[in-house]
Amino acid sequence: MRVGVIGSGPAGLMAAEVVASAGHDVTVFEQHRSPGRKLLLAGRSGLNLTHSEPLQRLLERYGPDRPNLESAVRGFDADAVQRWCRGLGEPILVGSSGRIFPESMRATPLLRAWLARLEDLGVELRLRHRWTGWQGPELCFDVDGRRVEFEPDATVVACGGPSWPRVGGDGSWRAAFEAVGVSIAPFVAANCGIEIAWSAPMLERHEGTPIKNVAVSAGAGAAQRGDVVVTAAGLEGGPVYALSRQLRASGSPSVEIDLLPDLKRAAVVERLAKRRKGANQTAWLRTTGLAPAAISLLRDATGNALPNEPQDMAQLIKAAALPVTGLGSLDRAISSGGGICFDQVDDHLMLRSRPGVFVAGEMLDWEAPTGGYLLQACLSTGVAAAHGALAWHRDA
Ligand SMILES: Cc1cc2nc3c(=O)[nH]c(=O)nc-3n(C[C@H](O)[C@H](O)[C@H](O)COP(=O)(O)OP(=O)(O)OC[C@H]3O[C@@H](n4cnc5c(N)ncnc54)[C@H](O)[C@@H]3O)c2cc1C
């Protein structure tokens, strides 16, 4: 069988590996000059491949998308991801939070070993090939303004979502699918920052500063623990990323930040009760262990009208409300929601309207929080789409 894989991200390369390992001819097409660029970007901040928690818990992380992803994730689960990573010569490191990384933390050695394996399997990689759609059974590519066609027996499309278009896809593949009647859910930013109208003093002093160990919540949802970073636009970081789906759905106009989540309110009051005579509010707040950026955040949350009573101040420290003026942009989001609707594909991720064409990775309509769940689902759906293509070929 001759298989065309479009996209050299983790989903596409995994599909290529599985199909080529079964002895078939595979050609991977990539629009950029080099493969796996978003994977490399992901590796810059520590490549979190998956998570070590029990499978049931891991599956729950996909929320409402669990039913659509469960079979693929079970078929290539977190243990399989770790075996695969070790097989590429990269030992596994389990972080304190249970997150799984390659020991080097980076994507570069992993991708290098992966590409070498694919080359050994005879996979051909064609770079600077931008897929533009179908002409009958043929895949059409734009190669520096020249049109190139390729007729495969089966195709795996893994063009990714439109976040960080500089290193990945820009979502323009949607036109090719819509032209053949495939429904696409609108793209939305996922795992993105939140926009907050900081005061000028806050930005002058603290732009780029992390505020460590906070708990952020929105509405009635669970608080998310971790570090946040003050940016010109608002806040970035794991806890706010985890709330993006909820904030988008509820339109919740504010987040609440607990700046001392390890202390009960009474313990904060106790610390505040020991205010030294004559100490200004900043000195007073520092006795609680708050960092300067956290103190400035409290000033912004109150319009610089900090309370003077320990009880009121403790209440503020445990639940500082900040109005959210918007969600971070799609092009800077860690991932995207929206994409090819699951009712457009069968259980093997084959397009119902186009037999022989399979879809994998982030271009499908699902979302997951950070923590390794994104790459886990991309690798799993890559494997599932490849098995789908192999089964389809066997049955043909
Ligand atoms: C800064 C950052 C950090 C991240 N860190 C993590 C992390 O630690 N853990 C985690 O789980 N996830 C992380 N992610 C998310 C993860 O990188 C993505 O979910 C994953 O790369 C998506 O894989 P994919 O194969 O579906 O798509 P992509 O990796 O986006 O690959 C798709 C490929 O298809 C190509 N393509 C698109 N359109 C065309 C076309 N028309 N013709 C030809 N080629 C095309 C693109 O150029 C691209 O190379 C991070 C993302 C970012 C931006």
The ligand as an SDF file (V2000), in Angstrom:
LIG
                    3D

 53 58  0  0  0  0  0  0  0  0999 V2000
    4.6810   26.4610   23.3030 C   0  0  0  0  0  0  0  0  0  0  0  0
    4.0060   25.1030   23.2850 C   0  0  0  0  0  0  0  0  0  0  0  0
    4.3450   24.1530   24.2480 C   0  0  0  0  0  0  0  0  0  0  0  0
    3.7000   22.9070   24.2600 C   0  0  0  0  0  0  0  0  0  0  0  0
    4.0770   21.9940   25.1840 N   0  0  0  0  0  0  0  0  0  0  0  0
    3.4300   20.7920   25.2280 C   0  0  0  0  0  0  0  0  0  0  0  0
    3.7970   19.8000   26.1850 C   0  0  0  0  0  0  0  0  0  0  0  0
    4.7880   19.9430   26.9260 O   0  0  0  0  0  0  0  0  0  0  0  0
    3.0550   18.6590   26.2460 N   0  0  0  0  0  0  0  0  0  0  0  0
    1.9910   18.4400   25.4070 C   0  0  0  0  0  0  0  0  0  0  0  0
    1.3220   17.4250   25.5310 O   0  0  0  0  0  0  0  0  0  0  0  0
    1.6900   19.3250   24.4310 N   0  0  0  0  0  0  0  0  0  0  0  0
    2.3700   20.4830   24.3260 C   0  0  0  0  0  0  0  0  0  0  0  0
    2.0570   21.3930   23.3470 N   0  0  0  0  0  0  0  0  0  0  0  0
    1.0100   21.0250   22.3680 C   0  0  0  0  0  0  0  0  0  0  0  0
    1.5650   20.0750   21.2920 C   0  0  0  0  0  0  0  0  0  0  0  0
    2.7800   20.6010   20.7900 O   0  0  0  0  0  0  0  0  0  0  0  0
    0.5400   19.9160   20.1650 C   0  0  0  0  0  0  0  0  0  0  0  0
   -0.6800   19.4680   20.7280 O   0  0  0  0  0  0  0  0  0  0  0  0
    1.0170   18.9120   19.1200 C   0  0  0  0  0  0  0  0  0  0  0  0
    2.2330   19.3480   18.5080 O   0  0  0  0  0  0  0  0  0  0  0  0
   -0.0260   18.7270   18.0270 C   0  0  0  0  0  0  0  0  0  0  0  0
    0.4320   17.6820   17.1940 O   0  0  0  0  0  0  0  0  0  0  0  0
   -0.1400   17.4780   15.7390 P   0  0  0  0  0  0  0  0  0  0  0  0
    0.6980   16.4300   15.1190 O   0  0  0  0  0  0  0  0  0  0  0  0
   -1.6010   17.2930   15.7930 O   0  0  0  0  0  0  0  0  0  0  0  0
    0.0850   18.8720   14.9980 O   0  0  0  0  0  0  0  0  0  0  0  0
    1.4040   19.7560   14.7940 P   0  0  0  0  0  0  0  0  0  0  0  0
    2.4480   19.4240   15.7630 O   0  0  0  0  0  0  0  0  0  0  0  0
    0.8980   21.1460   14.7310 O   0  0  0  0  0  0  0  0  0  0  0  0
    1.9140   19.2860   13.3740 O   0  0  0  0  0  0  0  0  0  0  0  0
    1.1640   19.5120   12.2110 C   0  0  0  0  0  0  0  0  0  0  0  0
    2.1070   19.6580   11.0550 C   0  0  0  0  0  0  0  0  0  0  0  0
    1.3410   19.7390    9.8550 O   0  0  0  0  0  0  0  0  0  0  0  0
    1.9100   20.7170    9.0260 C   0  0  0  0  0  0  0  0  0  0  0  0
    0.8760   21.2250    8.1110 N   0  0  0  0  0  0  0  0  0  0  0  0
   -0.2180   21.9590    8.4510 C   0  0  0  0  0  0  0  0  0  0  0  0
   -0.9300   22.2540    7.3420 N   0  0  0  0  0  0  0  0  0  0  0  0
   -0.2640   21.6950    6.3090 C   0  0  0  0  0  0  0  0  0  0  0  0
   -0.4950   21.6510    4.9110 C   0  0  0  0  0  0  0  0  0  0  0  0
   -1.5680   22.2510    4.3540 N   0  0  0  0  0  0  0  0  0  0  0  0
    0.3840   20.9860    4.1200 N   0  0  0  0  0  0  0  0  0  0  0  0
    1.4820   20.3750    4.6650 C   0  0  0  0  0  0  0  0  0  0  0  0
    1.7630   20.3980    5.9690 N   0  0  0  0  0  0  0  0  0  0  0  0
    0.8940   21.0450    6.7870 C   0  0  0  0  0  0  0  0  0  0  0  0
    2.3960   21.7790   10.0010 C   0  0  0  0  0  0  0  0  0  0  0  0
    3.3740   22.6130    9.4130 O   0  0  0  0  0  0  0  0  0  0  0  0
    2.9160   20.9400   11.1380 C   0  0  0  0  0  0  0  0  0  0  0  0
    4.2830   20.6170   10.9980 O   0  0  0  0  0  0  0  0  0  0  0  0
    2.7080   22.6090   23.2910 C   0  0  0  0  0  0  0  0  0  0  0  0
    2.3970   23.5540   22.3150 C   0  0  0  0  0  0  0  0  0  0  0  0
    3.0300   24.7960   22.3070 C   0  0  0  0  0  0  0  0  0  0  0  0
    2.6600   25.8050   21.2400 C   0  0  0  0  0  0  0  0  0  0  0  0
  1  2  1  0
  2  3  1  0
  2 52  2  0
  3  4  2  0
  4  5  1  0
  4 50  1  0
  5  6  2  0
  6  7  1  0
  6 13  1  0
  7  8  2  0
  7  9  1  0
  9 10  1  0
 10 11  2  0
 10 12  1  0
 12 13  2  0
 13 14  1  0
 14 15  1  0
 14 50  1  0
 15 16  1  0
 16 17  1  0
 16 18  1  0
 18 19  1  0
 18 20  1  0
 20 21  1  0
 20 22  1  0
 22 23  1  0
 23 24  1  0
 24 25  2  0
 24 26  1  0
 24 27  1  0
 27 28  1  0
 28 29  2  0
 28 30  1  0
 28 31  1  0
 31 32  1  0
 32 33  1  0
 33 34  1  0
 33 48  1  0
 34 35  1  0
 35 36  1  0
 35 46  1  0
 36 37  1  0
 36 45  1  0
 37 38  2  0
 38 39  1  0
 39 40  1  0
 39 45  2  0
 40 41  1  0
 40 42  2  0
 42 43  1  0
 43 44  2  0
 44 45  1  0
 46 47  1  0
 46 48  1  0
 48 49  1  0
 50 51  2  0
 51 52  1  0
 52 53  1  0
M  END
$$$$
